[in-house]
């Protein structure tokens, strides 16, 4: 049950999953065939009863897989989200610092999916994903990626909402003080702090898309990834036009 395995590592959970898959295959195949052959001298009804009992055990083993998937997903996603929390520093980097428009993704983005890639490579315990069927591994990757992307979307939504509210408040404050007319920030085409923050988020989301592709994930099938790309599109005042931003986003997910 989850209680026994709740503290297990992602690698340990893969080992358990592999054991369940292999034992199920043995029960449904070799074990049942051997028992049927051994009991061939008995009435057919008795042999069928034994075979049904074996199938029941195999089906019972399969019932633990949803719990294993939940535990594996949680264990990996929590580590990925810890890396994503560094996103909070983006606001401090560009809020009232006069820094130029960012040109590359944040340093922490390549590490967001590192916990999943680590399992893919065998992890600290040297347990390779190859001990699972390709179908099972794809299922686990999809589960983790969907959860991480959903959390990423929520965090970006919160950050963008906060910086826009802050910018709006600062504008109102400057308006009451009679500021903001003729300063550098008021020049035509000048970039606001929010523009820069959103552009940094855009670069980060594009790099995240490339990291997903390295895991074999089709980003075009991820609704939350598409929503991420939309949310971080820079607004008016950016040097990058809407068409070129969309083209860049397309390149990141193609």
C-alpha positions in Angstrom: 0.0 0.0 0.0 1.0 3.7 -0.2 1.8 3.7 3.5 4.6 1.2 3.1 6.1 2.9 0.0 5.3 6.5 0.8 8.9 7.2 1.7 10.4 5.2 -1.1 12.6 6.9 -3.8 11.6 7.1 -7.4 14.2 4.4 -8.3 12.8 2.1 -5.6 9.3 2.5 -6.9 10.5 1.6 -10.4 12.0 -1.6 -9.0 8.7 -2.5 -7.3 6.7 -1.7 -10.5 9.1 -3.9 -12.5 8.7 -6.7 -10.0 4.9 -6.4 -10.2 5.0 -6.5 -14.0 7.4 -9.4 -14.2 5.6 -11.5 -11.6 2.2 -10.8 -13.3 3.6 -12.0 -16.6 5.1 -15.1 -15.0 1.8 -16.0 -13.2 -0.3 -15.5 -16.3 2.2 -17.3 -18.5 4.8 -19.8 -17.3 3.5 -20.5 -13.8 -0.1 -21.2 -15.0 1.1 -23.3 -17.9 3.3 -25.4 -15.7 0.6 -26.0 -13.1 -1.9 -26.9 -15.8 0.6 -29.4 -17.2 1.3 -30.8 -13.8 -2.4 -31.2 -13.0 -3.4 -32.5 -16.4 -4.4 -35.9 -14.8 -7.1 -34.1 -12.8 -10.7 -33.3 -14.0 -10.8 -30.3 -16.3 -13.0 -28.5 -13.8 -10.3 -28.7 -11.2 -7.6 -27.4 -13.6 -9.8 -24.5 -14.6 -10.3 -23.6 -10.9 -6.6 -23.5 -10.3 -6.0 -21.4 -13.4 -8.7 -19.0 -12.3 -7.1 -18.7 -8.9 -3.8 -17.8 -10.5 -5.4 -15.2 -12.7 -7.1 -13.7 -9.6 -3.7 -13.3 -8.0 -2.3 -11.6 -11.1 -5.2 -9.2 -11.3 -4.7 -8.4 -7.6 -1.1 -7.5 -8.2 -2.1 -5.1 -10.9 -4.3 -3.1 -8.5 -1.2 -1.7 -6.8 0.0 0.0 -10.0 -2.1 3.2 -9.8 -0.7 3.7 -6.3 2.8 3.2 -7.5 2.2 5.7 -10.3 0.9 8.3 -7.9 3.8 7.9 -5.6 6.4 8.0 -8.4 4.8 11.1 -9.9 4.7 12.9 -6.6 8.3 12.0 -5.7 9.6 13.3 -9.0 7.3 16.3 -9.4 8.1 17.6 -5.9 11.8 17.7 -6.9 11.1 19.4 -10.2 8.9 22.1 -8.5 11.7 22.8 -6.0 13.9 23.9 -8.9 11.0 26.0 -10.4 10.7 27.9 -7.2 13.8 29.8 -8.2 11.5 31.6 -10.7 10.7 34.0 -7.8 14.1 35.6 -8.3 13.2 36.9 -11.8 11.1 39.7 -10.4 13.9 41.0 -8.2 16.3 40.8 -11.1 14.3 43.2 -13.3 12.1 45.2 -10.9 13.5 48.8 -10.9 17.1 47.6 -11.8 17.3 49.1 -15.3 18.7 45.8 -16.6 18.6 45.2 -20.3 16.1 42.9 -22.1 17.2 39.3 -21.3 18.6 37.3 -24.2 18.8 33.7 -22.8 16.9 31.5 -20.4 17.4 31.5 -16.7 20.2 29.3 -15.4 17.9 27.0 -13.4 15.6 25.9 -16.3 17.7 23.0 -17.6 17.5 21.6 -14.1 13.7 21.6 -13.8 13.3 18.1 -15.4 16.7 16.9 -14.1 15.0 14.6 -11.5 13.1 12.8 -14.3 16.1 12.6 -16.5 18.1 11.2 -13.6 15.6 8.3 -13.3 15.8 7.9 -17.1 19.5 7.5 -16.8 19.4 5.1 -13.9 19.4 7.4 -11.0 21.7 7.3 -8.0 21.1 3.6 -7.5 21.8 2.6 -11.1 18.2 1.5 -11.7 17.5 2.0 -15.4 14.2 2.7 -16.9 14.9 -0.3 -19.1 13.6 -2.6 -16.4 10.1 -1.2 -17.3 8.3 -1.8 -20.5 8.4 1.1 -23.0 4.7 1.6 -22.6 5.0 1.9 -18.8 7.9 4.4 -18.9 6.1 6.5 -21.5 3.1 6.5 -19.2 5.2 7.6 -16.1 6.9 10.3 -18.1 3.6 11.7 -19.3 2.2 11.7 -15.8 5.2 13.6 -14.4 5.4 16.1 -17.3 1.7 16.9 -17.1 1.9 17.5 -13.4 5.1 19.6 -13.6 3.8 21.7 -16.5 0.5 22.3 -14.6 2.5 23.5 -11.6 4.7 25.6 -13.8 1.6 27.2 -15.4 0.1 28.1 -12.0 3.4 29.6 -10.8 3.8 31.7 -14.0 0.2 32.9 -13.8 0.7 34.0 -10.2 4.0 35.7 -10.9 2.7 37.6 -14.0 -0.5 38.6 -12.2 1.6 40.0 -9.3 4.1 41.9 -11.4 1.3 43.5 -13.5 -0.6 44.5 -10.4 2.6 46.0 -9.0 3.3 47.9 -12.2 -0.2 49.2 -12.2 0.1 50.4 -8.6 3.4 52.1 -9.3 1.9 53.9 -12.3 -1.0 55.2 -10.2 1.4 56.3 -7.5 3.5 58.2 -10.0 0.4 59.7 -11.5 -0.6 61.1 -8.1 2.8 62.5 -7.6 2.9 64.1 -11.1 5.8 61.9 -12.2 6.2 59.7 -15.3 6.0 62.5 -17.9 9.2 62.9 -19.9 11.3 60.5 -17.9 13.2 57.7 -19.6 10.5 55.2 -18.7 8.0 57.3 -20.7 9.9 57.3 -24.0 8.1 55.8 -26.9 9.0 52.1 -27.2 10.7 51.9 -23.7 10.5 48.6 -22.1 8.8 48.3 -18.7 10.0 46.0 -16.0 7.0 43.8 -16.7 8.0 43.5 -20.3 11.4 42.3 -19.3 10.1 39.9 -16.7 7.6 38.4 -19.2 10.3 38.1 -21.9 12.5 36.3 -19.4 9.6 33.9 -18.7 9.1 33.4 -22.4 12.8 32.4 -22.9 12.5 30.1 -19.9 9.3 28.5 -21.3 10.9 27.9 -24.7 13.9 26.3 -23.1 11.6 24.1 -20.9 9.9 23.0 -24.2 13.3 22.0 -25.5 14.0 20.0 -22.3 10.6 18.3 -22.8 11.5 17.3 -26.3 14.7 15.7 -25.1 12.5 13.3 -23.1 10.6 12.5 -26.2 7.5 14.6 -25.2 5.4 16.1 -27.9 4.9 19.6 -26.6 2.1 20.3 -29.1 0.0 17.8 -27.3 0.4 19.6 -23.9 -2.4 22.1 -23.4 -0.8 23.6 -20.4 2.4 24.2 -22.3 0.5 26.0 -25.0 -1.1 28.1 -22.3 2.3 28.9 -20.8 3.5 30.2 -24.2 0.5 32.5 -24.4 0.7 33.9 -20.9 4.4 34.9 -21.2 4.1 36.5 -24.6 5.4 40.1 -24.2 2.9 42.8 -24.5 3.1 46.2 -26.2 6.5 48.0 -26.2 8.6 45.0 -26.9 11.2 45.0 -29.7 9.9 41.5 -30.6 6.7 41.7 -32.7 3.8 39.4 -32.0 4.5 37.4 -35.2 8.2 36.9 -34.3 7.4 35.9 -30.8 4.9 33.3 -32.1 7.5 32.1 -34.5 10.0 31.8 -31.7 7.5 29.9 -29.6 6.8 27.6 -32.5 10.5 26.8 -32.9 10.7 25.9 -29.2 7.9 23.4 -29.5 8.5 22.0 -32.9 
